[in-house]
Amino acid sequence: MRGHDPLDDTEQALLPAPARGLAVALLLIAVAGVSMVLVFGPGAQPPGHPAAPAAQVAPAGMPPVQSILRLFLAVAVIGGLASLGGVLARRAGQPSVVGQMVAGLLLGPSALGSLAPGVSALILPGWVAPQLELLAQAGLAIFMFTVGREFDPAALGRQRVVVGVAALAMTAVPFALGAVAAVPFAGALAGPSASGTAFVLFAGTALSVTAFPVLARILQEAGLTVTRLGSLAILCAGLADVLAWCALAAVIALAHAGSPAGVLTSLGLAAALVLAVTLVVRPALAALAARHAARRLPAPAALALVLGLIFALAAATDAIGVHAIFGALLAGVAFPREAPVLCAVPERLGSLNRAMLLPVFFASIGLRTDVHLAFGHPVVLLGGAVLLVAAVLGKLGAAGVIAWAGGMPGRLALGLGVLMNARGVTEIVVLSTGLGMGLIAPGTFTVLVLMALITTMMTAPALRRLGLYAPARAEPRTPQPA
């Protein structure tokens, strides 16, 4: 008779020894807090980076019809390469989004721009970049909306306190490690608009992220969705990302405001907006969905309602000094999950976004990623390597230790750490935000994008090595005889 497989224990017992796991998580949070106090203590502030104007690229004049056709050509090429990259990634045992990310990087100066500059100029001329950026920002907003829709706080169940504290520790430890590791490199890695404090806090935030949407796909492909490991991973990842987004909001408010009073004002307005959406917008949408439950809204009206909600909240959060992505995320959280009258629109919008707009976003990232900026500067490359080690140790170590202390077998505890270490698209979003605001330099952006790719690509092979990659579990099981 075979031994009991702990993977078969579902979320009814996420942590078999919750009290011990809670104690270890609180200890790790305390250690991370002390580390941050030491980093930002009197006289310990890291040096800032001298301010410099951001580069501007002006599009060349061209007849409107020709410019539109060239833009469509660029989007078609990007979408085709992204699809091919996704297919190749799946055949290599990686999530399809990894192939799409790599395809975007290959279109930039790191590959095509260096190897075939004439082809690069033909497919993606310089004047197309601003127009692609507009499409990329629209795709990013829709992506954040889908992320918000996927997070369900009601799934926490009976162990919500333990899981919440565990997720906080899995965020605080890599945050503190990233901040400490970034201090010696602040002068070389900080962006033109960042103070030393803002850069260090941003580095900690970037390392604390887990790719919640990509993780859901990895769990599905690995057959772990209905297991205890998969349930705990998706809950911790969702909470960790919420905490990371809150930290990023504070960093952006600090960068915009430049003073504690300005930061508190921006965060206070953001909190008021969250309350308004929670207490007014969400109930109104739920009432609308209930009233029209027996019939469907006309497709144009439903599409206008969903897009209006996304971009209105994105504009609101951008206006109060946080960032537009938080408004789009908030729109997803506020959107009623059980609304047949509206649910078809987000699903179709998400499919279109994954097929066309997200690949454009990855291409826009590729156009701003240049490995020569990293490999040509040893300090930047060294700083990136140090941050990569801190990222892996922080996520994998904190999650593994907490899960092991909470009663999970060592193999599953290490598997949780591997899953939490995946960063994927969410990390790219955070990094693009930091680059756009001048918090990180272009070379820093490049090494951190590579860090996001490496930590994501580590996940599936590591799960296989641990014996936790079981795609057969994703198939419906037939009843076994007693």
Secondary structure, DSSP 4 states (H G I P E B T S, - for coil): -PPPPGGG--GGGSSSSHHHHHHHHHHHHHHHHHHHHHHTSTT-PPP-----PPP--PPPP--HHHHHHHHHHHHHHHHHHHHHHHHHHHHTTS-HHHHHHHHHHHTSTTTHHHH-HHHHHHHS-TTHHHHHHHHHHHHHHHHHHHHHHH--GGGGGGGHHHHHHHHHHHHHHHHHHHHHHHGGGHHHHB-TT--HHHHHHHHHHHHT---HHHHHHHHHHHT-TTSHHHHHHHHHHHHHHHHHHHHHHHHHHHHHH-SHHHHHHHHHHHHHHHHHIIIIIHHHHHHHHHHTTTSPPPHHHHHHHHHHHHHHHHHHHHHTTS-HHHHHHHHHHHS-SS-HHHHHHHHHHHHHIIIIIHHHHHHHHHHT--HHHHHT-HHHHHHHHHHHHHHHIIIIIHHHHHHHHTT--HHHHHHHHHHHT--HHHHHHHHHHHHHTTSB-HHHHHHHHHHHHHHHHTHHHHHHHTT---GGGGSPPPPPP-
